[in-house]
Amino acid sequence: MSDEDGEEQQGLVEQLLDGLPLPAFTLDERDTVRAANVPALAILGERARGRNLALSLRGPELLDAVAGTRRDGAQRRILLRLPDDAQYRVKVTGLPAADPPQVICVMQDVTSEAQNEAIRREFVANVSHELRTPLTAMMGFIETLQSAAKDDPVARDRFLGIMSREAGRMNRLVRDLLHLSRVEAEERVRPRETIDLPGILRSAAASVRQVAEAHGSTIRFQGIEGRVTVPGDADQLTQVFLNLMENAVKYGARDRPVTVTISRETTSRGPVIRVDVADQGDGIDPIHLPRLTERFYRVDAHRSRAEGGTGLGLAIVKHIINRHRGWLRIESEKGRGSVFSVMLPET
């Protein structure tokens, strides 16, 4: 083949790559990058053409696949993991008609898919652990009641009380899992109703009053009085503020009030109604703040379980607020309490 024919053929290969929406590049028999489209150069670097692939991309498994395809002509598919945690599914195909012979590599970004799969596995593992713990305890007590303690009324009453608490814990976990699943399914559908926000806050506070009294606490309101409306789902927003107020009571200082402040604020996203739920507790180490809304994440797992928490409350809160096109802001400092702020668009 003449040099002119070779250049023409190379031009056709480059046009082919430019027409592909996915990152794609070709390698010659020395693993030199002969052609690459713009998405591929974003991964390999602008100077990748004419250089050995190993200088642009660290992927020995890809080079092995290329060598295998060059050897037997068979197409290969591999999963390529890059140092920045990005993951690509790469299809390696021979171009034997090219002069010199080349191999084309087409990359598909599956990073988010892999991350979602990892989250799913972690979620299943967490649910299994959270259910297995009370189930194991209950099975142990049942066996004891069926044998050594069956004629001991004191032990029987004590074990039945523990079993009741563990059953309640499993029931709360299943309830919250169902709530979370329902909220995630509806997250892209924005509520169309108009609700009175102060009324929602008063309703949530009334539901928490008994827990607050048990902790020697009260819930105080500050800010806007009268009717303040926002687009929203009344049941879901009640659940948000019920959760935040209950957490503030449980994890705040005993005999100290929880303050709920409602105000208007202008943000870069437009006007919002802001609701702050503030406690006067021990506060939260800033290292935990970015992860507080993750499912099953707990700052103090033992205390959370003792208080009846499932580790899903703030995850549910986050998804409900997302559905309302709002956002949650958490501010806390060790020894100075915490403030959970809910921003809800007025329109």
Secondary structure in CASP SS format (residue, H / E / C, confidence):
PFRMAT SS
TARGET T0000
AUTHOR 0000-0000-0000
METHOD secondary structure of the structure
MODEL  1
M C 1.00
S C 1.00
D H 1.00
E H 1.00
D H 1.00
G H 1.00
E H 1.00
E H 1.00
Q H 1.00
Q H 1.00
G H 1.00
L H 1.00
V H 1.00
E H 1.00
Q H 1.00
L H 1.00
L H 1.00
D H 1.00
G C 1.00
L C 1.00
P C 1.00
L C 1.00
P C 1.00
A E 1.00
F E 1.00
T E 1.00
L E 1.00
D C 1.00
E C 1.00
R C 1.00
D C 1.00
T E 1.00
V E 1.00
R E 1.00
A E 1.00
A E 1.00
N C 1.00
V H 1.00
P H 1.00
A H 1.00
L H 1.00
A H 1.00
I H 1.00
L H 1.00
G C 1.00
E C 1.00
R C 1.00
A C 1.00
R C 1.00
G C 1.00
R C 1.00
N E 1.00
L H 1.00
A H 1.00
L H 1.00
S C 1.00
L C 1.00
R C 1.00
G C 1.00
P H 1.00
E H 1.00
L H 1.00
L H 1.00
D H 1.00
A H 1.00
V H 1.00
A H 1.00
G H 1.00
T H 1.00
R H 1.00
R H 1.00
D H 1.00
G C 1.00
A C 1.00
Q C 1.00
R E 1.00
R E 1.00
I E 1.00
L E 1.00
L E 1.00
R E 1.00
L C 1.00
P C 1.00
D C 1.00
D C 1.00
A C 1.00
Q E 1.00
Y E 1.00
R E 1.00
V E 1.00
K E 1.00
V E 1.00
T E 1.00
G E 1.00
L E 1.00
P C 1.00
A C 1.00
A C 1.00
D C 1.00
P C 1.00
P C 1.00
Q E 1.00
V E 1.00
I E 1.00
C E 1.00
V E 1.00
M E 1.00
Q E 1.00
D E 1.00
V C 1.00
T H 1.00
S H 1.00
E H 1.00
A H 1.00
Q H 1.00
N H 1.00
E H 1.00
A H 1.00
I H 1.00
R H 1.00
R H 1.00
E H 1.00
F H 1.00
V H 1.00
A H 1.00
N H 1.00
V H 1.00
S H 1.00
H H 1.00
E H 1.00
L H 1.00
R H 1.00
T H 1.00
P H 1.00
L H 1.00
T H 1.00
A H 1.00
M H 1.00
M H 1.00
G H 1.00
F H 1.00
I H 1.00
E H 1.00
T H 1.00
L H 1.00
Q H 1.00
S C 1.00
A C 1.00
A C 1.00
K C 1.00
D C 1.00
D C 1.00
P H 1.00
V H 1.00
A H 1.00
R H 1.00
D H 1.00
R H 1.00
F H 1.00
L H 1.00
G H 1.00
I H 1.00
M H 1.00
S H 1.00
R H 1.00
E H 1.00
A H 1.00
G H 1.00
R H 1.00
M H 1.00
N H 1.00
R H 1.00
L H 1.00
V H 1.00
R H 1.00
D H 1.00
L H 1.00
L H 1.00
H H 1.00
L H 1.00
S H 1.00
R H 1.00
V H 1.00
E H 1.00
A H 1.00
E H 1.00
E C 1.00
R C 1.00
V C 1.00
R C 1.00
P C 1.00
R C 1.00
E C 1.00
T E 1.00
I E 1.00
D E 1.00
L H 1.00
P H 1.00
G H 1.00
I H 1.00
L H 1.00
R H 1.00
S H 1.00
A H 1.00
A H 1.00
A H 1.00
S H 1.00
V H 1.00
R H 1.00
Q H 1.00
V H 1.00
A H 1.00
E H 1.00
A H 1.00
H C 1.00
G C 1.00
S C 1.00
T C 1.00
I E 1.00
R E 1.00
F E 1.00
Q E 1.00
G E 1.00
I C 1.00
E C 1.00
G C 1.00
R C 1.00
V C 1.00
T E 1.00
V E 1.00
P E 1.00
G C 1.00
D C 1.00
A H 1.00
D H 1.00
Q H 1.00
L H 1.00
T H 1.00
Q H 1.00
V H 1.00
F H 1.00
L H 1.00
N H 1.00
L H 1.00
M H 1.00
E H 1.00
N H 1.00
A H 1.00
V H 1.00
K H 1.00
Y H 1.00
G C 1.00
A C 1.00
R C 1.00
D C 1.00
R C 1.00
P C 1.00
V E 1.00
T E 1.00
V E 1.00
T E 1.00
I E 1.00
S E 1.00
R E 1.00
E E 1.00
T E 1.00
T E 1.00
S C 1.00
R C 1.00
G E 1.00
P E 1.00
V E 1.00
I E 1.00
R E 1.00
V E 1.00
D E 1.00
V E 1.00
A E 1.00
D C 1.00
Q C 1.00
G C 1.00
D C 1.00
G C 1.00
I C 1.00
D C 1.00
P H 1.00
I H 1.00
H H 1.00
L H 1.00
P H 1.00
R H 1.00
L C 1.00
T C 1.00
E C 1.00
R C 1.00
F C 1.00
Y C 1.00
R C 1.00
V C 1.00
D C 1.00
A H 1.00
H H 1.00
R H 1.00
S H 1.00
R H 1.00
A H 1.00
E C 1.00
G C 1.00
G C 1.00
T C 1.00
G C 1.00
L C 1.00
G H 1.00
L H 1.00
A H 1.00
I H 1.00
V H 1.00
K H 1.00
H H 1.00
I H 1.00
I H 1.00
N H 1.00
R H 1.00
H C 1.00
R C 1.00
G C 1.00
W E 1.00
L E 1.00
R E 1.00
I E 1.00
E E 1.00
S E 1.00
E C 1.00
K C 1.00
G C 1.00
R C 1.00
G C 1.00
S E 1.00
V E 1.00
F E 1.00
S E 1.00
V E 1.00
M E 1.00
L E 1.00
P E 1.00
E C 1.00
T C 1.00
END
